């Protein structure tokens, strides 16, 4: 079974459907690349996937080690290079709730972020900058 089915709608816009849930996602090319910039761009989704994956694996680790990360907020910045046009860096800044995390818990958090499946799947030349605010 397919995971996602995508159709091109014209004007540099696509509609992707997550087959299992039926959830729809629209993408636009960004304004600086001749698009409308009204929706996530495909490269925005890469950056979003990285942050969301990191947070998911951190949450799994915190559950396994009996501490809480609910309420953590992420700020994700995507930096593009122009020749060739590609993502050159993704900055993920984590703002954790003030839970007085121990050094061991911080180690679990940082290891989980760095070893999430998306982080490990991206090209090693793509710089991943992580900022952990506890």
C-alpha positions as CSV (number, residue, x, y, z in Angstrom):
1,X,0.0,0.0,0.0
2,X,1.3,3.5,-0.8
3,X,2.1,5.8,2.0
4,X,1.3,9.1,0.2
5,X,-0.4,9.9,-3.1
6,X,0.3,13.3,-4.6
7,X,-1.3,15.2,-7.5
8,X,0.1,18.3,-9.2
9,X,-2.6,21.0,-9.2
10,X,-0.8,23.6,-11.4
11,X,0.8,26.9,-10.4
12,X,3.6,25.1,-8.6
13,X,1.1,23.6,-6.1
14,X,0.7,19.9,-5.1
15,X,-1.9,18.1,-3.0
16,X,-0.6,15.0,-1.0
17,X,-3.0,12.6,0.6
18,X,-1.8,10.4,3.5
19,X,-3.4,7.1,2.3
20,X,-4.0,5.5,5.7
21,X,-5.7,8.5,7.3
22,X,-7.0,10.5,4.3
23,X,-5.3,13.6,5.7
24,X,-4.5,16.2,2.9
25,X,-1.5,18.5,2.7
26,X,-1.1,21.2,0.1
27,X,2.4,22.5,-0.8
28,X,3.4,25.6,-2.7
29,X,6.7,26.7,-4.2
30,X,8.0,29.6,-2.1
31,X,7.7,33.2,-3.4
32,X,11.5,33.4,-4.1
33,X,11.2,30.4,-6.3
34,X,8.2,31.6,-8.5
35,X,5.5,30.1,-6.2
36,X,2.6,31.5,-4.3
37,X,4.2,30.9,-0.9
38,X,0.7,30.4,0.6
39,X,1.4,26.9,2.1
40,X,4.3,24.9,3.3
41,X,7.0,24.4,0.6
42,X,8.5,21.0,0.2
43,X,11.7,22.1,1.9
44,X,9.6,23.6,4.8
45,X,8.2,20.1,5.2
46,X,11.7,18.6,5.4
47,X,12.6,21.0,8.2
48,X,9.3,20.4,9.9
49,X,9.8,16.6,9.6
50,X,13.2,16.9,11.3
51,X,11.8,18.9,14.3
52,X,8.7,16.7,14.7
53,X,10.7,13.5,14.4
54,X,13.2,14.8,17.0
55,X,10.4,15.7,19.4
56,X,8.6,12.4,18.9
57,X,11.8,10.4,19.8
58,X,12.5,12.7,22.7
59,X,9.0,12.0,24.0
60,X,9.4,8.3,23.6
61,X,12.7,8.5,25.5
62,X,11.2,10.6,28.3
63,X,8.3,8.2,28.6
64,X,10.8,5.3,28.9
65,X,12.8,7.1,31.6
66,X,9.8,8.5,33.5
67,X,10.1,12.3,33.0
68,X,7.9,14.8,31.2
69,X,8.5,17.0,28.2
70,X,4.8,18.0,27.5
71,X,4.7,21.6,26.5
72,X,8.0,21.7,24.8
73,X,8.0,24.2,22.0
74,X,10.2,24.1,18.9
75,X,11.4,26.9,16.6
76,X,12.7,25.6,13.3
77,X,14.7,27.7,10.9
78,X,15.5,26.5,7.4
79,X,18.4,28.1,5.6
80,X,18.7,27.6,1.8
81,X,21.8,27.9,-0.4
82,X,21.5,29.1,-3.9
83,X,24.1,27.2,-6.0
84,X,22.8,24.5,-6.0
85,X,19.5,25.4,-4.5
86,X,19.1,23.2,-1.5
87,X,18.7,23.2,2.2
88,X,22.1,24.0,3.7
89,X,21.2,24.1,7.4
90,X,18.2,23.4,9.7
91,X,18.2,25.0,13.1
92,X,16.0,23.4,15.7
93,X,15.6,25.3,19.0
94,X,13.9,23.4,21.8
95,X,12.2,25.4,24.6
96,X,11.5,22.9,27.4
97,X,9.2,23.5,30.3
98,X,11.0,24.5,33.5
99,X,11.1,20.9,34.9
100,X,14.6,21.0,36.5
101,X,15.9,18.2,34.2
102,X,18.8,16.2,35.6
103,X,22.0,15.9,33.6
104,X,21.1,12.3,32.8
105,X,17.7,13.4,31.5
106,X,19.3,16.1,29.3
107,X,21.6,13.4,27.9
108,X,18.6,11.2,27.0
109,X,16.9,14.2,25.3
110,X,19.9,15.3,23.3
111,X,20.8,11.7,22.2
112,X,17.2,11.1,21.2
113,X,17.1,14.3,19.1
114,X,20.4,13.5,17.3
115,X,19.4,9.9,16.5
116,X,15.9,10.3,15.3
117,X,15.2,8.6,11.9
118,X,14.8,11.8,9.9
119,X,18.1,13.2,11.3
120,X,19.9,10.0,10.4
121,X,18.3,9.9,6.9
122,X,19.3,13.4,5.8
123,X,22.5,14.0,3.9
124,X,25.5,14.4,6.3
125,X,26.4,17.6,4.5
126,X,23.2,19.2,5.6
127,X,24.1,21.1,8.8
128,X,21.7,20.3,11.8
129,X,22.1,22.9,14.5
130,X,20.3,22.0,17.8
131,X,19.7,24.4,20.6
132,X,18.4,23.0,23.9
133,X,16.9,25.6,26.3
134,X,16.0,23.9,29.6
